Amino acid sequence: MSGTPVLYIGKAEAKVGGLRKRLGQFARKGASHQGGRSIWQLADQDELLVAWVTTPEESAEDVEVRYRAAFADVFGRWPFANRKR
């Protein structure tokens, strides 16, 4: 896969279904997942890699905000499928 190394940065908290639910939404071609709608339009969607990190010491919201800001610092823009600020 070429292009932007990170396409979407998001959160999945246990109190709202967790990672399994969030990835399920994403895998259903973006149903109930705004970022997924953009990603599944890519020509190389079958080659995508999904990765995650657990953050037990911080809220998922805080980590998401920090990661998106760090991405923007490096690449000069937000990740491809992150539309909300």
Protein Blocks (a to p, Z undefined) as FASTA:
>chain_A
ZZjfbfbdcdddfknopjmlmmmmmmnnopaplklmmmmmpmklmmpccdddddfkbcfk
lmmmmmmmmmmmmnopacfklmbZZ
